[in-house]
Amino acid sequence: MKALVLSGENHRFNESAEVIHEVLDANDGIESELVDDKDALRSMDGYDVCVLGTGFTKSVKQEDGTVERVDDLSPEQEKGLFDYVAGGGGLVGVHGTAWWIPSRAVPLIGGHANWHPPGLTFEVEVDDQDHPITDGVENFEVDDEIYMSAWDPSIHILASTTWSEKRHPLAWTQPYDEGRVFYTALGHGKGTFERPMMQKLIANGALWAAG
């Protein structure tokens, strides 16, 4: 199985992408390629899964000091990603992939977020221990952000945490036409992916999404 890990500075994913690439490439069933050119999304023939963590939008400071959200992908790059997954490709979305996304991207990811409390230490709790993605994954502690997500009720939640007496999903799956999507809201920094349980979760997720 061949994985494309798309790196980039948005959401500091370039730091996490290197760790994810190493984790995937160390798996006997995965050949991982790390790239930072978003044009790779325009044609992903030969790849079984794409790992995306840079997201669909980014913040750009204007001359008057205000900050504007703008698209991070060109229309051609975005279309390539959508067509790839719809045609049967796998997608692993990480953290910022669901942050302030345009409405057209919500059906692909299955949810989105635009606020989180300050980073904190919390426990990731496995909700479905029988899913292939959580195979061998036990509850683990992490220093990260908890996204206050809105999500499609049809997603399959794999892991979550409790904050302010509410449950918040941290990992889920969903189909997208002929493809499969695994998303995790975890991953604000590379330290998250240095945790053994997170490494197992992301590798399992890539294998599952690839089918």
N, C-alpha and C positions, 0 to 999 in steps of 0.2 A: 504494500500500500504506500502511495506517495503523497506526502503532505506539503502544501505550500504555506509557509508562515510569513505573512506580510507584515514587515516591521514598519516603524514610523515614529516620529517624535510626538505626535498627538497623543495625549493621555500618558506620555512617557512610555509608550508601549515598546519603544526600541530597547529599553532595558529588560523588560519582561520577555520580549520576543526571543532574545538570545538564550535565555534559560529554557523557555518552552522548546525552542529548536533542539537544544542539547538533550532535553528529556525525551523528546519524540525520537530523535535520531539514535538514542541509546536503546530503544525498544526494537527487539528482533523483527517485529512485524511492520515497522515503519521506516521509510526513507524520507527524511525531512530536508526541505530546501528553504533557506532563509533569504528573503529578498526585501528590498526597500523601495522598489519601483512599483507604484500603484497601477501602472499600465499592465502589469502582470494579470490584473483582473479582467482585462479585455478578452483574453483567450486563455482558458485554463485546461486545455486539452492535455491529457497525460497525468493530471492530478486527481486524486480521489477525494481529497478534503482540503479546505482552505481554513486557516486559522487567522481571524481578523480581530484586532484589538484597538485599532486607531479610530474607529467610528465613522459616522457619516457626516458629522459637522465638526467645526472647530471654532474657537474664539479668536477674533482678529480685532486688535485695538485700532480705532479710527483716529484721524488727525485731531478731532475735537476731544479726545480722551475717552469717548464711549467705547463700549465693546459690542461687537456684532457677531452673531452666529452665522457662519457661511458654510456652504457645502465643502467637504474635504475631498470628495470624489467627483471627477468629471462625469457628465451624463453617460459617456461611453464606458467608463470604468464601472459605474454603478449598474448599468444595464448588463455588462458582462458578468457581474457577480450574481444578479438576480436570475439571468438566463442559465448560468452554470448550476445553481442550486435547483431551480425549477426543472432542469433537464436530468436531474439525478445525482448531482454532486453533493458532497457533504460540506457543512459549514460549522465551524466552532467559533462562536462569538465570545469575546472576552471583555468584561468590564465596560469600558468606554464605548463599545460597539452599540450599546443601548442608551447612551447618554445624549439627551437633547436631540433625538433623531427625528427626521421629517416623518410625517404621517405615512408616507408611502413605504417606509422601511419597517413599520411596526408589524405588518403581517409576516414579514420574513423572520424577524427576531422573536416575535411572540409577546413582546412587552417593551417598556421603556421607562426611563427615570429622568427627573430634572432636579432632584434635591437629595441630599444625604446629610446625616449628622456628622460632626467632626470624626475623623478616624479614631478607632478604638480597638481594643482587644475583645474578641468574642468567640464563641464556639460555633463551628459549623456542624449542624446536626443532619445526619442522613435520614431522609424521610422514606425512601424506597431502597431497601437493602437487597432487593432481588433483581434490580436492573443491571444489565451488563456494565453500565458506566460506573456504578457504585460497587462493583465486585472488588472486594478486598479493601474498600475504603471505610474507615472508621471515623467517628466524630473526631474533629481536631480543632485546635485553637489557632487563631490567626489574627494578625494586626492588619486591619483593612478598613474599607468604607462599607457601610450598609446602605445600599441604594433603596430609596423609597419608590419601589417600582409599581407601575400599573401593568397588568398582564391579562392576556386573553385567558378566560377560564378553561379553555380546552388544553392548555399546555400541561405537560406531565412534570410535576415538581419532584426533583430528586433530593434536594438538600435545602435547608433554610436555617434561619436563626430567629431568636426572640429579642426584640428591642422595644422598649416602651410598652410592654405587655401585648405586643402584636407579633405575629409571625410574618417574616419577610423571606420570600424565595430567593435563593442564591444560585441555584442551578436547575435548569429544566431542559426538556426536549420538546420538539414538535416537528411534524412533517411540513414540507413546503412543496406543493405539487409532487414531483417525483423524487425530491431530495429530502435530506434529513438535517435538522438543525439542533445543535447542542449549544446552549448559552450558559455562561456563568457570570454573575455580577461581581464575583471576586476578581482581584487582580490590579489593585491600585498601584502596587509596587512589585518589584521583582522578588522581594522577600516572600511574598505569598507563594510563588512558584518554587521556592527552595524548600518548602514543606513537603515531606514524603507523601502524605495523603493527597495533597493537591496535585503532586506530580502524577500519582496514579489516576486521579480523577480526570486530568486533562488528557493523558494518554488513552485511557479507556474511552473518553469522549470522542477523541479523534478517530479511533477505530470504529466506534459505533456509527458515527456520522458518515464515515466512508462506506458503511454497509458491509 
